[in-house]
Amino acid sequence: MNYRKGYTIKPSEISGTGEVFFTNGSVQVLANQIVCEAYGYNYNKESGTCSAFRYNSKLNNRLTDKNNKINGQNNNTEKNSKNLVIIGTSNTTKGNNSNLLITGERNEIETSINNSSIIAGSLANIVNQGSVVIGGGGFNEKIGLSQMSFVQQSNKTLDTTETALLTQYLPLTYIQKVANSVIGFEANVIGINFGGEGEVGEYGYVQVTGAVTFTNGLNSTYHQTTTHIVAAGQSGMNITASMKDVTATSFGVHVIGLAGTRIQWTASVKLWQNKLQITF
């Protein structure tokens, strides 16, 4: 939308609850009643917000679970959202969600994401199952530009075949790529022998640290270092782990086990996200 004559700010985004956000071209700013109405929207004097449409909370409640606990204004829980706790303003769950906690403002959780939490901040975006996210404010412009998150991955190996760990041990579920971003990562990976060659209970512990760039087409470039926190001579197992693409749209921890040894793997992955609004 173009600037109205005589105004230095304009609408930049409309939330799922109808709230209109404005920008001066570089950062998000608040609009007063005069500006709001000049662009044809409705101004709510009580909440101090500008709206494109009236949010029907009664209809919304009929489409969601009665066990949802929502505290705050302009929160939007779309169809089939259940067992949610939301404390804040202008937060959105995109539907088919369950067992979520959100605190803060203008955060979003994508469709069919479950068992996850946004525990602080604003403008966070959850795209991974079972994750915990802290919003970085998104430069006060758009969701998901700046945030930190935690994801748990696990799997089992029986030999030396390279294996991708699964997010929440869910079939074919990995960490989602984010276009036009740089994501720093730290993965603490532990593999424990649960049968076969060697002694049950022997283990290896490595830490993988680095960063990955994802282009607009989700092509990736990795830079990383693997450190053996517990050396093979101390634990009895010489394991290997790295961060790699899994599919065209996902990535995650890959491990290589030992011949004849059954290994149970877990990785606690911390992610730092810096996403651009422009493409590269």
Order of alpha helices (4+ residues) and beta strands (2+ residues): beta-beta-beta-alpha-beta-beta-alpha-beta-beta-beta-beta-beta-beta-beta-beta-beta-beta-beta-beta-beta-beta-beta-beta-alpha-beta-beta-beta
